[in-house]
């Protein structure tokens, strides 16, 4: 039995939480991209789910947003 759709929904909810946290902090995509050392376009693709996001990247995003990693995962 495939869990693919369920996992896609989990990833989308994590990325939605990342986007919401960025907006709540008043950060632009460019600001966050600069902190990650990537282009704004590359960061946009992460938020849109067009690029895979790694656990280390999520950890760095949590640091940038001064929050706990679990806030992205438990939504």
LUMMAR-738216 format. One record per residue (C-alpha): residue number from 0; residue in one letter; x, y, z. Coordinates in nm, 3 decimals. Each point is the difference from the previous one (the first is absolute). Layout:
BEGIN
<site n="NUM" res="A" c1="X" c2="Y" c3="Z"/>
...
This chain:
BEGIN
<site n="0" res="X" c1="0.000" c2="0.000" c3="0.000"/>
<site n="1" res="X" c1="0.137" c2="0.341" c3="-0.098"/>
<site n="2" res="X" c1="0.014" c2="0.288" c3="0.243"/>
<site n="3" res="X" c1="0.119" c2="0.246" c3="-0.265"/>
<site n="4" res="X" c1="-0.299" c2="0.235" c3="0.007"/>
<site n="5" res="X" c1="-0.001" c2="0.015" c3="0.380"/>
<site n="6" res="X" c1="0.372" c2="0.081" c3="0.006"/>
<site n="7" res="X" c1="-0.047" c2="0.271" c3="-0.264"/>
<site n="8" res="X" c1="-0.269" c2="0.156" c3="0.218"/>
<site n="9" res="X" c1="0.233" c2="-0.010" c3="0.302"/>
<site n="10" res="X" c1="0.275" c2="0.174" c3="-0.196"/>
<site n="11" res="X" c1="-0.246" c2="0.261" c3="-0.127"/>
<site n="12" res="X" c1="-0.119" c2="0.070" c3="0.354"/>
<site n="13" res="X" c1="0.361" c2="0.040" c3="0.120"/>
<site n="14" res="X" c1="0.078" c2="0.240" c3="-0.285"/>
<site n="15" res="X" c1="-0.321" c2="0.192" c3="0.068"/>
<site n="16" res="X" c1="0.111" c2="0.035" c3="0.364"/>
<site n="17" res="X" c1="0.342" c2="0.125" c3="-0.115"/>
<site n="18" res="X" c1="-0.164" c2="0.259" c3="-0.226"/>
<site n="19" res="X" c1="-0.241" c2="0.113" c3="0.274"/>
<site n="20" res="X" c1="0.286" c2="0.036" c3="0.250"/>
<site n="21" res="X" c1="0.202" c2="0.205" c3="-0.251"/>
<site n="22" res="X" c1="-0.295" c2="0.230" c3="-0.063"/>
<site n="23" res="X" c1="-0.078" c2="0.033" c3="0.372"/>
<site n="24" res="X" c1="0.359" c2="0.110" c3="0.059"/>
<site n="25" res="X" c1="-0.028" c2="0.257" c3="-0.278"/>
<site n="26" res="X" c1="0.288" c2="-0.160" c3="-0.191"/>
<site n="27" res="X" c1="0.019" c2="0.008" c3="-0.377"/>
<site n="28" res="X" c1="0.094" c2="-0.303" c3="-0.204"/>
<site n="29" res="X" c1="0.316" c2="0.188" c3="-0.097"/>
<site n="30" res="X" c1="0.097" c2="0.051" c3="0.366"/>
<site n="31" res="X" c1="-0.042" c2="-0.369" c3="0.079"/>
<site n="32" res="X" c1="0.176" c2="-0.104" c3="-0.322"/>
<site n="33" res="X" c1="0.297" c2="0.221" c3="0.092"/>
<site n="34" res="X" c1="0.018" c2="-0.164" c3="0.344"/>
<site n="35" res="X" c1="-0.005" c2="-0.344" c3="-0.166"/>
<site n="36" res="X" c1="0.259" c2="0.103" c3="-0.258"/>
<site n="37" res="X" c1="-0.230" c2="-0.072" c3="-0.294"/>
<site n="38" res="X" c1="-0.185" c2="0.208" c3="-0.256"/>
<site n="39" res="X" c1="-0.348" c2="0.135" c3="0.062"/>
<site n="40" res="X" c1="-0.122" c2="-0.217" c3="-0.287"/>
<site n="41" res="X" c1="0.147" c2="-0.312" c3="0.162"/>
<site n="42" res="X" c1="-0.165" c2="0.089" c3="0.331"/>
<site n="43" res="X" c1="-0.333" c2="0.064" c3="-0.173"/>
<site n="44" res="X" c1="0.019" c2="-0.349" c3="-0.149"/>
<site n="45" res="X" c1="0.044" c2="-0.143" c3="0.350"/>
<site n="46" res="X" c1="-0.311" c2="0.176" c3="0.129"/>
<site n="47" res="X" c1="-0.197" c2="-0.110" c3="-0.305"/>
<site n="48" res="X" c1="0.112" c2="-0.360" c3="0.040"/>
<site n="49" res="X" c1="0.179" c2="0.001" c3="-0.336"/>
<site n="50" res="X" c1="0.336" c2="-0.076" c3="0.165"/>
<site n="51" res="X" c1="0.060" c2="-0.257" c3="0.268"/>
<site n="52" res="X" c1="0.070" c2="0.139" c3="0.342"/>
<site n="53" res="X" c1="0.239" c2="-0.182" c3="0.231"/>
<site n="54" res="X" c1="-0.015" c2="-0.036" c3="0.375"/>
<site n="55" res="X" c1="0.319" c2="0.208" c3="0.038"/>
<site n="56" res="X" c1="-0.164" c2="0.277" c3="-0.206"/>
<site n="57" res="X" c1="-0.312" c2="-0.016" c3="0.219"/>
<site n="58" res="X" c1="0.226" c2="0.025" c3="0.307"/>
<site n="59" res="X" c1="0.168" c2="0.309" c3="-0.147"/>
<site n="60" res="X" c1="-0.339" c2="0.152" c3="-0.080"/>
<site n="61" res="X" c1="-0.108" c2="-0.058" c3="0.360"/>
<site n="62" res="X" c1="0.313" c2="0.187" c3="0.114"/>
<site n="63" res="X" c1="-0.066" c2="0.286" c3="-0.243"/>
<site n="64" res="X" c1="-0.359" c2="0.028" c3="0.123"/>
<site n="65" res="X" c1="0.110" c2="-0.041" c3="0.365"/>
<site n="66" res="X" c1="-0.237" c2="-0.288" c3="0.052"/>
<site n="67" res="X" c1="0.005" c2="-0.372" c3="0.066"/>
<site n="68" res="X" c1="0.016" c2="-0.249" c3="-0.286"/>
<site n="69" res="X" c1="-0.306" c2="-0.171" c3="0.144"/>
<site n="70" res="X" c1="-0.210" c2="0.307" c3="-0.078"/>
<site n="71" res="X" c1="0.037" c2="-0.088" c3="-0.368"/>
<site n="72" res="X" c1="-0.069" c2="-0.369" c3="0.044"/>
<site n="73" res="X" c1="-0.289" c2="0.006" c3="0.247"/>
<site n="74" res="X" c1="-0.259" c2="0.206" c3="-0.181"/>
